[in-house]
Amino acid sequence: MAWTLSDDLDAFRAHAGGFLRARPDVNTTTLSVSSTLAALGIDVFGDRPPVFGWWHAADGEVAGAFLRTPPYPVALSAMPEEAAAALPAALAGRDPAPPGVNGPAAVAEVFAAAYRRVNGGDVRVLRRERLFRLGTLRPPQPAPAGRARTATAADRDLLVAWWAAFRRDAGLPSSGDGRMIDDRIGGGRLMLWETGPDPVAMAAMGAPAAGAARVGPVYTPKAQRGRGYGGAVTAALSQAALDAGAREVLLFTDLANPTSNALYQRLGYRPRGDYTSYAFAR
């Protein structure tokens, strides 16, 4: 049982891809990020090269995977806790100072504790999230004023500003946003809710991977919040994903925001598991 580390995306997808695709829901982050790197370029998230890895269990089968795309933290798939515990030491010579880790709650907790033992320093919980999977879609009734439409290149400047605002609000780094926005516009995977001529909310979605599409980000400017626009545009994009053939539609919510958690459950999303992000300081 051991980790194999690599800077080769093709090798990562060849070795770990089958494992990740077998559970595209719980492995959504590692699966979607690796697919984005393949589609948009290895430098889409930053200039520093990514690091990848996969864990071989005792039977020789791959049973876990991770990736890190600087400046972002380590992203963990589902994996045995022993794999999560062994990873910080395996990473120490390759990527000794990641800013944090995120992944399924139990394995992220094990990784964070092992990281502190190996590297010292402060480890703190940054964010707790819940992964939801769409069951039967139930659009808001009554619908708010306005209508959904697919974003176009003419909306790009507004979308760049909103995407950056979403990242600021969430405390996330901003890197590669322009390429990701262009990809979603080009693929018809970015929708706006508008009242009259003006957009009032947006929802985006990454390219489907192994039949699973994940909604995010969803953003409504502060002046327009509390009117149902975010829920309406999320429902419209979720329906578009189903119409395009997605077998699973997913999204993450911040557990500190009970309003959004309740909203998405009203739309038909059901919990699939909890995820935790930790921040490291040395």
N, C-alpha and C positions, 0 to 999 in steps of 0.2 A: 504494500500500500504506500503510494508516494505521489507527490505532485510532479508534474512535468511543466516547466515554464518555457515560454517562447515569445518572440516578438513577431512571429509569422502568423498573420491572420488566416491564411489559407490552411495552415497546419491546424490551427485552433478549430476552424470550422470542420475540417476533415475528421479530427479526433473527437471533438466534443459536440458537434452539430447534431448527431443522432440523439444523444442524451438530452440536449436542450429541446429539440423538436418533439420529443416524446411527451413533454409537459410544458407546452407553450404558455400556459397560464402562470404557473408558479415561477417559471424561468423567463418571464417576459422581458426583464431588463437586460440580462446577458444576451438573450436571443435577439432582441430588437437592436441593441447597440452594435452587436457584431454584424447584423444585416445592414445597418446604416453605414458602418465603416466600409463594407464591401460595395455598397451602392454609390456612396458620395465621396469616398476617398479616405485613406488611412489618417489624414490630417484634419478631418472635419471637426474634431473636438479640440484640436490644439496642435502646436508644432512639435511637442515632445512625443516620441513614439509610444504607442500603447504596449502594455504587457498582458499576456494571456496565460492561462494555465488550466490544466485538467487533472483530475484525481482518479487514479486507478485503484479500485477496490481489490480485495484479496483474490477475487475470481478473475481479475484482469480487466473487467469491464469498467468503463468510465462511469463514475458515480457522483461527479461534482465538477464545477467549472467556475472560473472567475475571469474578470478582465478589469483592467484599469486604463482609462484614457485621460491622462493628465490634461487639465488640472482637476479632473473629477476624482472622487474617491474610488476605492476598490468596490466593485459590484459582484456580489456572490449569487450563484444559483442555489437551488436546493442542493443539499449535500449532507453526508454524515457529519455529526459533530466532531468526530476525530479528524476529519479533513479540515474543518474550519480551525481547529486548534493547532494543526500543523502548519497552516499556511503562513502566518507571520514570520516564522523562522525561515521558511522556504523563500519568502520575499526579501528577507533582510539584505541579502547580497545583491539583489536586482533592483529593488524599489523600496529603500529603507524608510522613506518618510512620506507615505501617502497622507492626505489630509483627513482621511476617515474611511469609513466602510458603510455600505448599505446592503441589505439582503433580508431574506426571511428572518423573522425576529430571533428565533432560537439560535440559528447558526451565526447571525451577526453578533449576538451577545457573546458567544463562545470565541469568535474571532477577536472581538474587542478586548476581552479579558486576556487572551493569549498575546495580543499585541502589546498590552501594558507590561506583561511579564518579560517580553523580549526586549522592548524598546524603552520602557519607562514612560514618564510624562503623564499628562492629563488625558483622560478619556471621558467624554460626556455624551449623553444622548442629545442629538441635534433635532431629530424629528421621528415621530411614530406615524406610520401610515397603514392603511388597509387596502388590500387589493380586492376589487369587486369584479364580478363577471356578470354580463347581462343575461337575465332569464327571458321573460316576456316583456318587451318594451311597452311602456305605458307613457305616452307623451303627456305633458301637462294639460290638465283640463280644469278650467278654461285656459286656453293658450294666451300668453301675453300679447299685447299689441305688437304688430309687425310681422315680419316673415323671415325665413332663412334663405340664404343664397350662397352659392359657392364663390369663394374669393377668387379674384383675378390679379394679374400683375399690376393693375391700376391701384390695388389696395396695398401694395407692398410696403410703402413708407409707414402707413398706419400700423400694419402688422408687425413691422420691426419694432416700432415704439411700444406696442402692447406686449410683445414677447419679452422685451427688456423689462418692462414694468412688472410682468408676472414673475420674472426671475428675481428682481429686487424684492418683491413682496415675499417670495418663498425663501430668500437667502441663498439662492443658487448662483454658481458662476455662470458667466455668459461667454460662450465660445462656439463658433460655427453656426450661430443662429441664422445668418443670412442664407446659407446653403440649405439648411433644414426648412426654412420658410419657402424658399424657391421650390424645393422638392415637393412640399405639400401642396403648394399652389398648382404646380405642374401635374400632380397626380389627382387633383380634385379632392384633396383630403383636408381642406381648410375651409370652414364655413363661418359665415357671419350672420348675426341676427341684426336686422335693421328696422328702424321705424322711420318712415319717410325716406329721405335720401341718406341718412346718417347711420352707419353701423354703431351698435351699442354693446355688442359682445362677440367673442370669437371662440371657436373650438377647433382644435387641430388633431390630427391622427397620423401616426407613423404608418409606413407601408406594412401591410400584413406579413407576418412571418409564421410559417407552419399553420396557416389558417386562422391565426389570432391577430386581431387589430386592437391597438391600445389607444384610447382617447387621451389627449393631453398635449399641450396645456389647454385649459379652459380659462378664459379671462373676461371679466367685465370691469370697466373703469369704475372707480369708486362712486362717481356721481350717478351711475346708472344701476347700482346694485340694489337688491331688494325688490326688484320688479319682475323677476322670473325669466329674465333674458338668458342667463347662463344655463338654466335647466332646459329652456326651449331649444337653444342652439346645440346643446349636448344631445338631446333627443333626436334632432334632425340629423346630426352627424352619425349617431348610432344607427339610425335607420339606413343611411347611405352605406354604412359599412356592411350591414346585412344584405342590402340590395346588391352590393358588389361581390358577395359570396363569402364573407367572413364567417367562419364557424363559431368563433368566440370573439366577443367584444369586451374589452377590459378597461379598467381605469383605476388609478390610485386616488385615495383621499387622505387628507391630513386628519389624523384622529383628534387633533386639538380643535377642529372646526366641526362642531356637531351639526351646524346648518347644512353644510355640503354633504355630510354623511347621510343625513335624513333625506335630502333632496334626491340623491342618486338612488337610494332605495325606493323612493316613490316612483322613480322612472323605471324600475324593474331590475336594478343591479343588486346582486347578492354577494355577501362576503365570501372570499376565497382564502384569505390568510392575512396575517399581520407582518409588517416589515418595519425594520428600525434602521435609522441612520445615526452613526456615531461620528463625532469629530475628535481628532487627535491633535495634541499640542505637545511639543518637546522642549 
